[in-house]
């Protein structure tokens, strides 16, 4: 029993330390830490209701997003139905189960007993669908990021072209529309995933929405895919008809520059945050050095004895 | 027991067949280079261009590095180190030259932005034709953009500049040229104003972004190279002791080295994943030029 207590203590201390550091804002930049403290204080003063707290809870939101698999597949740019995705996951589970079972059988045949106990086998197999959903979420997040960059570039191109509309018919994107052309100009597939073959319409149909104007198209894409940059472009497209070509250009360029500045600020903040977490893999590099030295010491010790 | 093994093999095969059928979807690619290989070669060519070497010279340099790594490994007379040298011979050159390549790219982009500024000024104050200014600027390009000089003497300057920038495989230069190509749809004064007031600062902010990514990657690579060097040096010292040399030549010693390398590679992978930098997009310049010409520009 004391051994278990010791192991729990060894595991709990770093976790508690990490949580304490996180709470104290050690992993956020100074500006962000100030905003976090302020939002916590405001949160305490406003006393949100239980329902309000639950709706903002990231775990519940995550579960809600994972439940809507069809939406997640479309946002991630996966051109398959949830059924086909399920079959793919089932196949991966079968392969994992078979591989783990073969490993166990070989281990038993060679007289070493079970390599992995049955509960561990079940856990390994159950991990497959969870990893599948996580991979989808990662792909969706990457598509959002890359498409955001593409919409920023689109704003710069629209600025250079002046008063040319980004698209003609908001219910169907044609290859001659600037948005579609732009998606073929860059080597990143994110914008193409949305525009090519009017794939965005599947998501729009799911949501039961049809854009009535050019600006509404950008608004819809921004909302359905969660792309902030598309919403910013929508604002400029909305007012572009009431302005002359020079003003439209200036507005588009201002948007493009704001988006690139925001991207740079986000990148800097993320990099500064990650600098702290970089300590962990650096310890791993030093650990490799230690293992080398310790293995040599062990060899000398065993050779001597 | 045999029945259980057969059942397991059956489950494995069933899953593999199902997965293969779903992935291939009945269409087996024939006679095509796999996309992974194409991308790998593309990335390698891009890196060679970033370092400033031709594709042929880069391959020769890589081969030479690999031979040197294997020769050094052979002197240790430890089998596992030979395998490790093979891996290091493949990944080492990029790790060592990544910082230089990125610095060179950024210097080129800053020089290109300076050219764009000069171009805009001449466009605003003189009546020279667009192509004449472009030819003159290309012919007198600074040393960082020496590859543009031959384009300056070409009959179709714009096409030659597009070819030269495409060959440089630099995302930042491509972005700068796209700005110029697309802005050609406007009149001279508007174009000059657009370039000076808005487009150039926008490209500069992109260069700042690239600089930020370079700084982070350089710090990471420096940490990895220093610790890999320390590890290599430590191993060389330990391997010089006869008892330890015998240990590292044995199965147990090889296993210890596998663990050391595994921990090191795992730590490097975690480091790269934690600070994964976004990618700046490449532009299809020929397509941009043809589309812009079609919709009434260049």
Interface residues (C-beta under 8 A of the other chain):
Chain A: X84 X87 X88 X90 X91 X92 X93 X94 X95 X96 X97 X98 X99 X101 X102 X105 X109 X145 X146 X149 X150 X153 X156 X157 X159 X160 X161 X162 X164 X178 X181 X184 X185 X186 X187 X188 X246 X249 X250 X253 X254 X256 X257 X260 X261 X263 X264 X267 X268 X271 X274 X275 X277 X278 X280 X281 X282 X283 X284 X285 X286 X287 X288 X289 X291 X292 X293 X295 X296 X299 X300 X303
Chain B: X1 X4 X5 X8 X9 X11 X12 X13 X14 X15 X16 X18 X19 X22 X23 X178 X179 X182 X183 X185 X186 X190 X194 X198 X199 X201 X202 X205 X206 X208 X209 X212 X213 X216 X220 X223 X224 X227 X230 X231 X234 X235 X238 X243 X244 X247 X252 X253 X256 X257 X259 X260 X261 X263 X264 X266 X267 X268 X270 X271 X274 X275 X277 X278 X279 X281 X282 X283 X284 X287 X288 X291 X295 X297
